[in-house]
Amino acid sequence: MDDGGHQTSAESWGTGRAVARIPRVRGGGTHRSGQGAFGNMCRGGRMFAPTKPWRRWHHHVNVNQKRYALVSAIAASGVPALVQSKGHLIQEVPEFPLVVSDKIQEYTKTKQAVIFLRRIKAWNDIQKVYKSQRFRAGKGKMRNRRRIQRRGPLIVYGQDQGIRKAFRNIPGVSLMNINKMNLLKLAPGGHVGRFVIWTKSAFDQLDALYGTWRKESQLKKGYNLPFPKMANTDLSRLLKSEEIRKVLRAPRKKVVRRVKKLNPLTNTRAMLRLNPYAAVLKRAAILTAQKRQREKDLLLAEKRGIKLSKKPSTTKTIALLKRRKEQLTKYKATKKCNRNANKKASREKARAFTDSIRKPEYKE
């Protein structure tokens, strides 16, 4: 057991000593005595939740899930769009998926491998790797992970007759035996779409390894390829087809707007919808309040010996509004007459100008 940070005799001093309750080193005669111990906040103490050698190093994954991931990665490696989206330069590659002769399994020299890659137009992907070589950003430089580079093509072979020695010194190129498939090479970082170069023997062995939709695998008992969820993945074309549109409900084009909740106690319109008689009650309440105010004003005026006008303030306001309305109507009528007169004058002026410039007619 690891006793780091606990190799001292320490005990808390308890409360009432005006110091923290952390355990403190016993004894005297040294600076260490009385110092905090054991805690992760203490100098010389242990770390919080120290890592143990019996932690969970591995995680169980079902066999079927592993196979599903592998066949998905293999299928994606045959789709040019997915491979290009990963950044592989395959524009000039003659066919996809790329299957080559078993003769490359006999290569032992890097020179032969380079000539082969140039011939199948895969050298652009290697040049991309050369250009991407750089130093890692961050602390990984201190941890023997100084240099990083992009991934190149993966070569899957059936039998090693020297092929590993031929390709191992070319940066970015990975090699994999068909009988030892590695998901981390087929889909680095969990992203499918690696550029894979198959030898003929390796490609022919795929059916025996994983079977087909109709035929079981010969090497994995009772395993078939997973069926696709859709026979045709062109979803937009499917949705626009007449056969599907006939059975689908027509889209709802009516827009239902959200109704704002109005409080009838603060909003007059909302109250009138609920109770139309509320307007009469409200008016009666206003008139009653005005009457009481008038009576109060008269009583105060009588006490103070002041004479008030018998007309209430509401009557004055109504008369003022009536006068304003009459003045506004009169002003609008005057303005309309002036506009008509101006139009008539302009018309006459234009007619006179036209007559003046018209040429006189001569009689013979």
Kinemage of the C-alpha trace (Angstrom):
@kinemage 1
@onewidth
@group {chain A} dominant
@subgroup {mainchain}
@vectorlist {calphas} color= white
{ca met a 1} P 0.000 0.000 0.000
{ca asp a 2} L 1.243 3.493 -0.846
{ca asp a 3} L 1.762 5.558 2.337
{ca gly a 4} L 2.963 8.745 0.603
{ca gly a 5} L 1.920 11.762 2.678
{ca his a 6} L 0.970 9.605 5.670
{ca gln a 7} L 4.468 8.761 6.980
{ca thr a 8} L 4.227 11.015 10.007
{ca ser a 9} L 2.685 10.958 13.456
{ca ala a 10} L 0.051 13.686 13.443
{ca glu a 11} L -3.127 14.421 15.368
{ca ser a 12} L -5.600 17.292 15.339
{ca trp a 13} L -5.337 19.823 18.168
{ca gly a 14} L -9.111 20.063 18.237
{ca thr a 15} L -11.079 23.283 18.689
{ca gly a 16} L -10.339 26.210 20.970
{ca arg a 17} L -6.736 26.767 19.863
{ca ala a 18} L -7.535 29.356 17.158
{ca val a 19} L -6.031 27.125 14.460
{ca ala a 20} L -7.525 24.860 11.797
{ca arg a 21} L -8.605 21.356 12.801
{ca ile a 22} L -6.255 19.663 10.315
{ca pro a 23} L -3.968 17.004 11.907
{ca arg a 24} L -0.658 18.510 13.068
{ca val a 25} L 2.784 16.908 13.485
{ca arg a 26} L 3.643 16.012 17.082
{ca gly a 27} L 6.779 16.852 19.037
{ca gly a 28} L 9.019 19.919 19.158
{ca gly a 29} L 12.512 21.168 18.482
{ca thr a 30} L 11.953 21.467 14.741
{ca his a 31} L 10.006 23.593 12.284
{ca arg a 32} L 8.067 20.503 11.227
{ca ser a 33} L 6.327 20.109 14.577
{ca gly a 34} L 2.931 21.780 14.630
{ca gln a 35} L 2.692 21.910 10.835
{ca gly a 36} L -0.397 20.509 9.080
{ca ala a 37} L -0.164 16.955 7.737
{ca phe a 38} L -2.098 14.362 5.733
{ca gly a 39} L -4.429 16.798 3.915
{ca asn a 40} L -4.182 17.584 0.213
{ca met a 41} L -3.912 21.285 1.089
{ca cys a 42} L -0.875 20.682 3.332
{ca arg a 43} L 2.804 20.778 2.414
{ca gly a 44} L 4.074 17.196 2.540
{ca gly a 45} L 0.534 15.783 2.590
{ca arg a 46} L -1.019 13.260 0.204
{ca met a 47} L -2.868 14.211 -2.973
{ca phe a 48} L -6.653 14.125 -3.113
{ca ala a 49} L -8.057 10.752 -4.256
{ca pro a 50} L -4.639 9.271 -5.163
{ca thr a 51} L -4.604 7.119 -8.291
{ca lys a 52} L -4.532 3.419 -7.479
{ca pro a 53} L -3.034 0.575 -9.520
{ca trp a 54} L -6.362 -1.290 -9.261
{ca arg a 55} L -8.271 1.384 -11.153
{ca arg a 56} L -10.380 0.311 -14.154
{ca trp a 57} L -7.829 0.117 -16.923
{ca his a 58} L -10.005 -1.684 -19.477
{ca his a 59} L -13.620 -1.447 -20.575
{ca his a 60} L -15.668 -4.392 -21.817
{ca val a 61} L -17.233 -3.985 -25.268
{ca asn a 62} L -19.600 -6.577 -26.713
{ca val a 63} L -18.211 -8.676 -29.573
{ca asn a 64} L -21.137 -7.738 -31.821
{ca gln a 65} L -20.452 -4.031 -31.245
{ca lys a 66} L -16.788 -4.489 -32.187
{ca arg a 67} L -17.750 -6.269 -35.398
{ca tyr a 68} L -20.371 -3.627 -36.221
{ca ala a 69} L -17.759 -0.886 -35.829
{ca leu a 70} L -15.269 -2.717 -38.055
{ca val a 71} L -17.710 -3.430 -40.889
{ca ser a 72} L -18.951 0.192 -40.721
{ca ala a 73} L -15.375 1.469 -41.055
{ca ile a 74} L -14.700 -0.903 -43.978
{ca ala a 75} L -17.911 0.193 -45.729
{ca ala a 76} L -17.080 3.890 -45.246
{ca ser a 77} L -13.605 3.381 -46.724
{ca gly a 78} L -15.312 2.568 -50.046
{ca val a 79} L -17.240 5.873 -50.223
{ca pro a 80} L -15.093 8.552 -51.953
{ca ala a 81} L -17.032 11.450 -50.373
{ca leu a 82} L -16.334 10.204 -46.825
{ca val a 83} L -12.662 9.552 -47.604
{ca gln a 84} L -12.225 13.045 -49.077
{ca ser a 85} L -13.992 14.595 -46.094
{ca lys a 86} L -11.234 13.105 -43.911
{ca gly a 87} L -8.671 15.067 -45.954
{ca his a 88} L -7.238 12.279 -48.136
{ca leu a 89} L -6.142 13.373 -51.629
{ca ile a 90} L -7.727 10.765 -53.896
{ca gln a 91} L -8.810 12.888 -56.883
{ca glu a 92} L -6.534 11.032 -59.325
{ca val a 93} L -6.964 7.499 -57.918
{ca pro a 94} L -8.211 5.283 -60.805
{ca glu a 95} L -10.895 3.329 -58.886
{ca phe a 96} L -12.565 3.108 -55.503
{ca pro a 97} L -12.263 0.957 -53.433
{ca leu a 98} L -8.701 0.501 -54.668
{ca val a 99} L -7.777 -3.212 -55.065
{ca val a 100} L -4.289 -4.071 -56.362
{ca ser a 101} L -2.410 -7.236 -57.310
{ca asp a 102} L -0.898 -9.551 -54.671
{ca lys a 103} L 2.513 -8.895 -56.245
{ca ile a 104} L 3.059 -5.933 -53.898
{ca gln a 105} L 3.199 -8.402 -50.973
{ca glu a 106} L 6.594 -9.521 -52.349
{ca tyr a 107} L 8.101 -6.007 -52.300
{ca thr a 108} L 11.066 -5.656 -49.932
{ca lys a 109} L 12.526 -2.264 -50.965
{ca thr a 110} L 11.149 1.193 -50.236
{ca lys a 111} L 12.074 2.222 -53.804
{ca gln a 112} L 9.592 -0.351 -55.131
{ca ala a 113} L 6.896 0.907 -52.743
{ca val a 114} L 7.400 4.546 -53.828
{ca ile a 115} L 7.169 3.617 -57.528
{ca phe a 116} L 3.971 1.663 -56.801
{ca leu a 117} L 2.356 4.564 -54.884
{ca arg a 118} L 3.230 7.008 -57.665
{ca arg a 119} L 1.789 4.645 -60.276
{ca ile a 120} L -1.614 4.348 -58.524
{ca lys a 121} L -1.695 8.170 -57.980
{ca ala a 122} L -1.583 7.829 -54.170
{ca trp a 123} L 1.689 9.774 -53.772
{ca asn a 124} L -0.234 13.073 -53.354
{ca asp a 125} L -1.543 11.732 -50.058
{ca ile a 126} L 2.042 10.967 -48.927
{ca gln a 127} L 3.204 14.478 -49.883
{ca lys a 128} L 0.387 15.846 -47.732
{ca val a 129} L 1.891 13.885 -44.799
{ca tyr a 130} L 5.389 15.294 -45.463
{ca lys a 131} L 4.022 18.858 -45.468
{ca ser a 132} L 2.088 18.309 -42.237
{ca gln a 133} L 5.087 17.207 -40.121
{ca arg a 134} L 5.405 19.624 -37.189
{ca phe a 135} L 6.036 19.899 -33.442
{ca arg a 136} L 3.157 19.198 -31.098
{ca ala a 137} L 1.624 22.145 -29.265
{ca gly a 138} L 1.512 21.714 -25.489
{ca lys a 139} L 3.103 19.541 -22.809
{ca gly a 140} L 3.250 16.451 -25.024
{ca lys a 141} L 6.678 17.657 -26.220
{ca met a 142} L 8.015 16.783 -22.738
{ca arg a 143} L 6.438 13.336 -22.835
{ca asn a 144} L 8.184 11.787 -25.856
{ca arg a 145} L 5.412 12.877 -28.237
{ca arg a 146} L 7.244 15.776 -29.879
{ca arg a 147} L 6.380 15.348 -33.547
{ca ile a 148} L 2.974 14.894 -35.162
{ca gln a 149} L 1.805 14.370 -38.751
{ca arg a 150} L -1.310 13.553 -40.790
{ca arg a 151} L -2.406 10.030 -41.696
{ca gly a 152} L -1.684 8.572 -45.117
{ca pro a 153} L -3.139 5.469 -46.810
{ca leu a 154} L -3.693 2.141 -45.048
{ca ile a 155} L -2.505 -0.974 -46.899
{ca val a 156} L -4.387 -4.172 -46.046
{ca tyr a 157} L -2.557 -7.317 -47.156
{ca gly a 158} L -3.233 -11.039 -46.989
{ca gln a 159} L 0.292 -12.387 -46.392
{ca asp a 160} L 3.527 -10.669 -45.399
{ca gln a 161} L 6.238 -11.650 -47.894
{ca gly a 162} L 8.299 -8.506 -47.241
{ca ile a 163} L 5.607 -5.844 -47.699
{ca arg a 164} L 6.034 -4.471 -44.171
{ca lys a 165} L 9.727 -3.755 -44.737
{ca ala a 166} L 8.985 -2.059 -48.061
{ca phe a 167} L 6.375 0.403 -46.725
{ca arg a 168} L 7.430 0.937 -43.104
{ca asn a 169} L 9.793 3.866 -43.815
{ca ile a 170} L 7.239 5.926 -45.781
{ca pro a 171} L 5.621 8.462 -43.401
{ca gly a 172} L 1.874 8.228 -42.858
{ca val a 173} L 1.484 4.741 -44.368
{ca ser a 174} L -0.013 2.068 -42.079
{ca leu a 175} L -0.055 -1.675 -42.747
{ca met a 176} L -2.588 -4.199 -41.488
{ca asn a 177} L -3.079 -7.934 -41.911
{ca ile a 178} L -6.599 -8.936 -42.981
{ca asn a 179} L -6.648 -11.546 -40.189
{ca lys a 180} L -5.698 -8.961 -37.522
{ca met a 181} L -8.058 -6.074 -38.277
{ca asn a 182} L -7.497 -3.007 -36.090
{ca leu a 183} L -10.305 -0.467 -35.730
{ca leu a 184} L -7.882 2.287 -34.669
{ca lys a 185} L -6.158 2.009 -38.049
{ca leu a 186} L -9.373 1.770 -40.090
{ca ala a 187} L -11.027 4.686 -38.279
{ca pro a 188} L -8.385 6.820 -36.494
{ca gly a 189} L -9.882 8.870 -33.698
{ca gly a 190} L -13.225 7.131 -34.165
{ca his a 191} L -13.791 8.873 -37.538
{ca val a 192} L -14.576 6.578 -40.477
{ca gly a 193} L -13.312 7.242 -44.001
{ca arg a 194} L -9.637 6.224 -44.195
{ca phe a 195} L -8.011 5.773 -47.618
{ca val a 196} L -7.502 1.976 -47.836
{ca ile a 197} L -5.479 0.108 -50.475
{ca trp a 198} L -6.482 -3.574 -50.581
{ca thr a 199} L -4.503 -6.464 -51.994
{ca lys a 200} L -6.614 -8.916 -54.013
{ca ser a 201} L -6.255 -11.785 -51.510
{ca ala a 202} L -7.249 -9.529 -48.600
{ca phe a 203} L -10.287 -8.142 -50.424
{ca asp a 204} L -11.472 -11.623 -51.434
{ca gln a 205} L -11.297 -12.759 -47.808
{ca leu a 206} L -13.803 -10.139 -46.575
{ca asp a 207} L -16.823 -12.305 -47.458
{ca ala a 208} L -15.358 -15.250 -45.546
{ca leu a 209} L -14.638 -12.973 -42.558
{ca tyr a 210} L -17.931 -11.099 -42.223
{ca gly a 211} L -20.292 -12.909 -44.603
{ca thr a 212} L -22.920 -11.135 -46.693
{ca trp a 213} L -26.564 -10.156 -46.137
{ca arg a 214} L -27.675 -13.582 -47.350
{ca lys a 215} L -24.707 -15.794 -46.440
{ca glu a 216} L -23.221 -16.332 -42.973
{ca ser a 217} L -19.563 -15.752 -42.167
{ca gln a 218} L -17.317 -18.805 -42.455
{ca leu a 219} L -14.860 -17.648 -39.777
{ca lys a 220} L -17.284 -16.036 -37.276
{ca lys a 221} L -20.046 -18.454 -36.346
{ca gly a 222} L -23.593 -17.225 -37.001
{ca tyr a 223} L -22.576 -13.708 -38.067
{ca asn a 224} L -24.114 -11.823 -40.990
{ca leu a 225} L -23.480 -8.315 -42.243
{ca pro a 226} L -25.845 -5.826 -40.546
{ca phe a 227} L -28.729 -4.828 -42.821
{ca pro a 228} L -28.939 -1.144 -43.787
{ca lys a 229} L -31.849 0.820 -42.321
{ca met a 230} L -32.651 2.370 -45.713
{ca ala a 231} L -32.487 0.753 -49.159
{ca asn a 232} L -32.265 4.191 -50.791
{ca thr a 233} L -30.527 6.943 -48.828
{ca asp a 234} L -31.659 9.785 -51.123
{ca leu a 235} L -34.129 11.114 -48.547
{ca ser a 236} L -35.086 14.332 -50.363
{ca arg a 237} L -35.988 12.367 -53.503
{ca leu a 238} L -38.049 9.908 -51.445
{ca leu a 239} L -40.038 12.648 -49.714
{ca lys a 240} L -40.774 14.358 -53.045
{ca ser a 241} L -41.921 11.149 -54.766
{ca glu a 242} L -45.627 10.940 -55.702
{ca glu a 243} L -46.110 7.542 -54.009
{ca ile a 244} L -45.160 8.914 -50.595
{ca arg a 245} L -46.800 12.337 -51.034
{ca lys a 246} L -50.153 10.652 -51.762
{ca val a 247} L -50.314 9.035 -48.317
{ca leu a 248} L -48.822 11.928 -46.349
{ca arg a 249} L -50.977 14.557 -44.669
{ca ala a 250} L -50.847 17.966 -46.318
{ca pro a 251} L -48.663 20.443 -44.423
{ca arg a 252} L -50.506 22.787 -42.075
{ca lys a 253} L -50.001 26.278 -43.450
{ca lys a 254} L -52.349 28.040 -41.041
{ca val a 255} L -50.319 30.029 -38.557
{ca val a 256} L -51.738 29.914 -35.041
{ca arg a 257} L -50.406 32.864 -33.149
{ca arg a 258} L -49.916 32.820 -29.433
{ca val a 259} L -52.631 34.678 -27.552
{ca lys a 260} L -51.231 37.045 -24.979
{ca lys a 261} L -52.813 36.584 -21.566
{ca leu a 262} L -54.320 39.895 -20.455
{ca asn a 263} L -55.299 40.621 -16.878
{ca pro a 264} L -58.959 41.819 -16.875
{ca leu a 265} L -58.405 43.694 -13.604
{ca thr a 266} L -55.813 45.950 -15.268
{ca asn a 267} L -56.973 45.779 -18.914
{ca thr a 268} L -60.370 47.348 -19.762
{ca arg a 269} L -60.806 45.517 -23.093
{ca ala a 270} L -60.236 42.121 -21.477
{ca met a 271} L -62.768 42.985 -18.753
{ca leu a 272} L -65.390 44.108 -21.332
{ca arg a 273} L -65.069 40.757 -23.110
{ca leu a 274} L -65.846 38.984 -19.851
{ca asn a 275} L -68.423 41.490 -18.560
{ca pro a 276} L -69.853 44.104 -20.993
{ca tyr a 277} L -71.676 45.785 -18.085
{ca ala a 278} L -68.286 46.658 -16.547
{ca ala a 279} L -68.193 49.878 -18.659
{ca val a 280} L -71.458 51.101 -17.041
{ca leu a 281} L -70.189 50.251 -13.568
{ca lys a 282} L -66.874 51.974 -14.220
{ca arg a 283} L -68.591 55.121 -15.532
{ca ala a 284} L -70.955 55.148 -12.545
{ca ala a 285} L -67.993 54.820 -10.179
{ca ile a 286} L -66.222 57.768 -11.887
{ca leu a 287} L -69.345 59.967 -11.708
{ca thr a 288} L -69.919 59.037 -8.056
{ca ala a 289} L -66.309 59.905 -7.228
{ca gln a 290} L -66.628 63.249 -9.047
{ca lys a 291} L -69.902 64.008 -7.216
{ca arg a 292} L -68.323 63.266 -3.833
{ca gln a 293} L -65.297 65.396 -4.704
{ca arg a 294} L -67.621 68.268 -5.723
{ca glu a 295} L -69.537 68.000 -2.448
{ca lys a 296} L -66.278 67.966 -0.515
{ca asp a 297} L -64.997 71.053 -2.391
{ca leu a 298} L -68.267 72.937 -1.729
{ca leu a 299} L -68.119 72.068 1.973
{ca leu a 300} L -64.522 73.314 2.254
{ca ala a 301} L -65.372 76.487 0.290
{ca glu a 302} L -68.308 77.200 2.646
{ca lys a 303} L -66.048 76.836 5.693
{ca arg a 304} L -63.422 79.131 4.143
{ca gly a 305} L -65.991 81.653 2.860
{ca ile a 306} L -65.148 81.145 -0.820
{ca lys a 307} L -67.725 81.059 -3.631
{ca leu a 308} L -67.258 78.239 -6.196
{ca ser a 309} L -68.798 77.903 -9.634
{ca lys a 310} L -71.885 75.709 -9.625
{ca lys a 311} L -70.789 74.008 -12.823
{ca pro a 312} L -68.717 70.898 -12.128
{ca ser a 313} L -65.262 70.510 -13.666
{ca thr a 314} L -66.551 67.765 -15.998
{ca thr a 315} L -69.054 70.171 -17.564
{ca lys a 316} L -66.262 72.694 -18.156
{ca thr a 317} L -64.081 70.047 -19.795
{ca ile a 318} L -66.902 68.894 -22.103
{ca ala a 319} L -67.601 72.487 -23.178
{ca leu a 320} L -63.892 73.075 -23.863
{ca leu a 321} L -63.641 69.929 -26.003
{ca lys a 322} L -66.762 70.949 -27.943
{ca arg a 323} L -65.268 74.386 -28.709
{ca arg a 324} L -61.994 72.829 -29.857
{ca lys a 325} L -63.845 70.432 -32.160
{ca glu a 326} L -65.814 73.283 -33.760
{ca gln a 327} L -62.616 75.304 -34.328
{ca leu a 328} L -60.878 72.290 -35.900
{ca thr a 329} L -63.812 71.641 -38.280
{ca lys a 330} L -63.863 75.309 -39.292
{ca tyr a 331} L -60.091 75.311 -39.933
{ca lys a 332} L -60.303 72.165 -42.121
{ca ala a 333} L -63.139 73.651 -44.205
{ca thr a 334} L -61.171 76.887 -44.773
{ca lys a 335} L -58.068 74.944 -45.766
{ca lys a 336} L -60.058 72.856 -48.274
{ca cys a 337} L -61.529 76.014 -49.893
{ca asn a 338} L -58.072 77.585 -50.198
{ca arg a 339} L -56.682 74.399 -51.783
{ca asn a 340} L -59.489 74.296 -54.359
{ca ala a 341} L -58.989 77.989 -55.195
{ca asn a 342} L -55.229 77.471 -55.654
{ca lys a 343} L -55.838 74.478 -57.942
{ca lys a 344} L -58.284 76.521 -60.062
{ca ala a 345} L -55.834 79.420 -60.370
{ca ser a 346} L -52.989 77.065 -61.373
{ca arg a 347} L -55.196 75.451 -64.027
{ca glu a 348} L -56.125 78.838 -65.537
{ca lys a 349} L -52.486 79.961 -65.520
{ca ala a 350} L -51.382 76.782 -67.334
{ca arg a 351} L -54.150 77.189 -69.941
{ca ala a 352} L -53.131 80.821 -70.595
{ca phe a 353} L -49.472 79.784 -71.022
{ca thr a 354} L -50.454 77.050 -73.512
{ca asp a 355} L -52.544 79.516 -75.545
{ca ser a 356} L -49.658 81.988 -75.672
{ca ile a 357} L -47.171 79.509 -77.176
{ca arg a 358} L -49.639 77.970 -79.672
{ca lys a 359} L -48.900 79.029 -83.283
{ca pro a 360} L -51.525 81.292 -84.961
{ca glu a 361} L -53.506 79.766 -87.822
{ca tyr a 362} L -53.286 81.573 -91.207
{ca lys a 363} L -56.230 81.691 -93.592
{ca glu a 364} L -55.755 81.809 -97.357
